């Protein structure tokens, strides 16, 4: 009993903010992957998970959330605009720790060492920003795979094949890099769907820019990543041995919408970025320091990443 009370009083070292909208099954997979039943080398006192859900006809059930082991808090809210940025900023405002880790898409499962390695990386310096590479489940980007018949049932079969969640690192065996991380480990990325920022830097950035009010948030997440990377004092660290894995759902750009509609939507996103920032979007030209252990399942992505660098160097001698 005394140990339990001490754990509750201990200040968490990192606050995960996870946004959810109409994705019950996928969100529960994500949240389980953030639970203490799945994460290795940490306990419930080390971190908290703040779940912020924008109300829909398909919301999480309190009884399901109650099955998760760890330090979870849940906020259900109404939203009048089709963007998650307000929910993310609200979730961050409830954080009790000195590091804010934002996961704007609640349909992204994570590997079992994410919490432990984020905490270790943050100890490198007070200004360390930690990024986790992103993947899509399946052998090609889901916005492409859906045209070949990829469905939620296809994905369930893949997860059964690796007996997830038995070994969370087996997710690498059934995944490919997301578009924003397709440059591999050794070249700059344009985004992270698991980005951890020290609180004092989060406050300087003022969180997500709420002017990104397009469907799904537009380039809000890319904008935050770019602004964080370009802070002069920021030290960018990436965890190549960990990952976030996008599950198929009715996502704005990955959920199987008609290709022409998707193309026009992306044009609107980039146009809104130009309107807000006064210039075209360009990914930050900042190479991350790599931190952590590479599991065997991830070795093929090391090879892929090396080939990307070799190809770039040959193209630009």
C-alpha positions in Angstrom: 0.0 0.0 0.0 2.8 2.4 0.9 4.6 1.6 -2.4 1.3 2.2 -4.4 0.8 5.6 -2.7 4.4 6.6 -3.5 3.9 5.7 -7.2 0.8 7.8 -7.4 2.6 10.8 -5.9 5.6 10.5 -8.1 5.7 13.0 -10.9 5.7 11.3 -14.3 8.8 12.0 -16.5 6.9 12.1 -19.7 3.3 12.8 -20.8 2.0 11.1 -23.9 -0.9 13.0 -25.5 -2.9 10.8 -27.9 -5.7 12.1 -30.1 -8.6 9.8 -31.0 -11.5 10.2 -33.4 -13.9 7.4 -34.5 -11.3 4.6 -34.3 -12.2 2.4 -31.3 -10.4 -0.8 -32.3 -7.3 1.0 -33.6 -7.1 3.3 -30.6 -7.3 0.4 -28.1 -4.4 -1.3 -29.9 -2.4 2.0 -29.6 -3.3 2.5 -26.0 -2.5 -1.1 -25.1 0.9 -0.6 -26.7 1.4 2.3 -24.3 0.4 0.3 -21.3 2.7 -1.2 -18.6 1.6 -4.6 -19.8 3.5 -4.0 -23.0 6.2 -1.4 -22.4 9.5 -2.7 -21.1 11.8 -1.3 -18.4 9.3 1.2 -17.0 6.4 1.3 -14.5 3.2 3.4 -14.2 5.0 6.1 -12.2 7.4 6.9 -15.0 4.9 8.2 -17.5 1.3 9.1 -18.1 -1.0 8.8 -21.1 -3.5 11.5 -21.8 -6.2 10.3 -24.2 -8.2 13.2 -25.8 -11.1 12.1 -27.9 -13.1 14.3 -30.2 -16.7 13.1 -29.9 -18.2 10.9 -32.7 -20.7 8.2 -33.2 -17.9 5.7 -32.4 -16.3 6.7 -29.2 -14.2 4.7 -26.7 -16.0 3.0 -23.8 -14.9 3.8 -20.2 -15.0 0.1 -19.4 -12.5 -0.7 -22.1 -10.1 2.1 -21.0 -10.4 0.7 -17.5 -8.8 -2.6 -18.6 -5.5 -0.8 -19.5 -2.7 -1.0 -16.9 -0.8 2.2 -16.3 -1.3 5.9 -15.7 -4.1 6.8 -18.1 -6.4 9.8 -18.2 -9.3 10.3 -20.6 -11.0 13.4 -21.9 -14.0 13.3 -24.2 -14.7 16.6 -25.9 -16.9 18.2 -28.6 -15.2 19.8 -31.5 -16.8 22.1 -34.1 -13.8 22.2 -36.5 -12.5 19.2 -38.5 -9.0 19.4 -36.9 -7.3 17.7 -34.0 -5.0 20.6 -33.1 -7.3 22.0 -30.4 -7.6 18.6 -28.8 -3.8 18.1 -28.8 -3.2 21.5 -27.2 -5.9 20.8 -24.6 -4.4 17.4 -23.8 -1.0 18.9 -23.4 -2.4 21.5 -21.0 -3.3 18.6 -18.6 0.3 17.2 -18.6 2.0 16.7 -15.3 5.5 16.0 -16.6 8.4 18.1 -18.0 8.3 16.4 -21.4 5.3 16.4 -23.8 5.1 13.5 -26.3 2.5 14.2 -29.0 0.8 11.5 -31.0 -1.7 13.3 -33.2 -3.0 10.1 -34.8 -4.4 7.6 -32.3 -4.2 4.8 -34.8 -0.4 4.3 -34.4 0.8 1.3 -32.3 4.3 1.6 -30.8 7.1 -0.7 -30.0 7.8 -1.9 -26.4 10.9 0.2 -25.7 9.5 3.6 -26.7 8.9 4.9 -23.2 12.2 3.7 -21.8 14.3 5.0 -24.7 12.4 8.4 -24.8 13.2 8.8 -21.1 16.9 7.9 -21.6 17.2 10.2 -24.6 15.7 13.2 -22.7 18.5 12.8 -20.1 21.1 13.6 -22.8 20.4 17.3 -22.4 17.6 19.7 -21.3 17.0 20.7 -24.9 16.7 17.2 -26.4 13.8 16.7 -28.8 13.1 13.0 -29.4 11.6 11.7 -32.6 10.4 8.2 -33.4 10.3 7.0 -37.0 6.9 6.1 -38.5 5.8 3.1 -40.5 2.6 1.7 -42.2 1.5 -1.8 -41.6 1.7 -3.7 -44.8 4.3 -3.9 -47.6 3.4 -0.5 -49.1 1.9 2.8 -48.1 -1.7 2.2 -47.1 -3.0 5.0 -49.4 -1.5 2.8 -52.2 -2.3 -0.6 -50.8 -6.0 0.1 -50.5 -6.2 0.1 -54.3 -4.9 -3.5 -54.2 -7.6 -4.6 -51.8 -5.9 -3.8 -48.4 -8.5 -3.7 -45.7 -8.8 -3.9 -41.9 -9.3 -7.6 -42.3 -6.0 -7.8 -44.2 -4.3 -6.0 -41.4 -5.8 -8.3 -38.7 -4.4 -11.3 -40.6 -1.0 -9.6 -40.6 -1.1 -9.0 -36.8 -2.3 -12.6 -36.2 0.7 -13.8 -38.3 3.2 -12.2 -36.0 1.1 -13.1 -32.9 0.9 -9.4 -31.8 1.2 -8.3 -29.1 3.5 -11.2 -28.0 6.6 -9.5 -29.5 6.0 -5.9 -30.3 9.2 -5.7 -32.4 7.8 -8.2 -34.9 5.8 -5.2 -36.2 8.9 -4.3 -38.2 8.4 -7.6 -40.1 5.1 -6.6 -41.6 5.7 -2.9 -42.2 7.2 -0.3 -44.5 8.4 3.3 -43.9 5.7 6.0 -43.9 6.1 8.7 -46.6 7.4 11.3 -44.1 10.2 8.9 -43.0 10.9 7.3 -46.4 14.4 8.9 -46.5 15.4 6.3 -43.9 17.4 6.7 -40.7 20.4 8.6 -42.1 18.6 11.5 -43.8 16.2 14.1 -42.4 12.6 13.3 -42.0 9.6 15.7 -42.5 7.4 14.5 -39.6 7.1 12.3 -36.5 3.9 10.9 -35.1 5.6 10.3 -31.8 7.5 13.5 -31.0 8.6 14.3 -27.5 9.5 17.9 -26.6 10.7 19.3 -23.3 8.0 21.4 -21.6 10.0 24.6 -21.8 10.4 24.2 -25.6 6.8 23.2 -26.0 5.8 26.4 -24.3 8.1 28.4 -26.6 6.5 26.8 -29.6 3.0 27.4 -28.1 2.1 23.9 -29.1 0.2 23.2 -32.4 -0.7 26.2 -34.5 -4.5 26.4 -34.3 -4.7 28.1 -37.7 -4.3 24.7 -39.2 -8.0 24.1 -39.3 -8.2 21.9 -42.4 -9.8 18.4 -42.4 -7.5 16.3 -40.2 -5.3 19.2 -39.3 -3.6 19.7 -42.7 0.2 20.1 -42.2 -0.1 20.9 -38.5 2.0 18.0 -37.4 4.7 18.6 -40.1 4.7 22.3 -39.1 5.2 21.5 -35.4 8.0 19.0 -36.2 9.7 21.6 -38.5 9.5 24.4 -35.9 10.8 22.2 -33.1 13.7 21.0 -35.2 14.6 24.5 -36.2 14.8 25.9 -32.6 18.5 26.9 -32.4 19.1 25.2 -29.1 17.2 22.0 -29.9 19.2 18.7 -30.0 17.3 16.3 -32.3 17.5 12.6 -31.4 15.9 9.8 -33.2 15.2 6.2 -32.0 15.8 4.0 -35.0 15.2 0.8 -33.0 11.6 1.9 -32.1 8.7 2.8 -34.3 5.1 3.9 -34.6 2.9 1.7 -36.9 -0.1 3.2 -38.6 -3.2 1.0 -38.6 -5.7 1.1 -41.5 -8.8 3.2 -40.6 -10.8 6.0 -42.1 -7.9 8.4 -42.0 -8.1 11.6 -44.1 -5.2 10.7 -46.4 -4.7 7.0 -45.8 -8.3 5.6 -45.5 -9.0 4.8 -49.1 -10.5 8.0 -50.4 -10.6 8.5 -54.2 -7.1 9.4 -55.5 -8.2 12.7 -57.2 -9.9 13.8 -54.0 -6.7 13.0 -52.0 -4.6 14.9 -54.4 -6.8 18.0 -54.2 -6.9 17.7 -50.4 -3.1 17.7 -50.2 -3.0 20.7 -52.5 -5.2 22.5 -50.1 -3.0 21.5 -47.2 0.1 23.0 -48.8 -1.8 26.1 -49.9 -2.9 26.7 -46.3 0.7 26.3 -45.1 1.8 29.0 -47.6 -1.0 31.2 -46.4 0.0 30.8 -42.7 3.8 30.8 -43.1 4.2 32.9 -46.2 6.4 30.3 -47.9 6.2 26.8 -49.3 6.7 23.9 -46.9 10.2 22.4 -46.9 11.2 19.7 -44.4 13.7 20.7 -41.8 17.3 20.1 -43.0 18.3 18.7 -39.6 19.9 15.3 -39.2 19.1 13.5 -36.0 21.6 11.8 -33.7 20.6 8.2 -33.4 20.0 6.6 -30.0 19.2 3.1 -28.8 19.6 -0.5 -29.7 18.5 -1.8 -33.2 16.5 -5.1 -32.8 17.1 -7.9 -35.3 13.6 -7.2 -36.9 14.7 -3.7 -37.8 18.0 -4.6 -39.6 16.5 -4.5 -43.1 15.6 -0.9 -42.6 19.2 -0.2 -41.8 20.1 -1.6 -45.2 17.3 0.4 -46.9 18.5 3.6 -45.2 22.1 3.0 -46.3 21.0 2.6 -49.9 19.1 5.8 -49.7 22.3 7.7 -48.7 24.4 6.0 -51.4 21.8 6.8 -54.0 21.6 10.5 -53.0 25.4 10.8 -53.0 25.6 9.3 -56.5 22.9 11.6 -57.7 24.6 14.6 -56.1 28.4 14.0 -56.4 
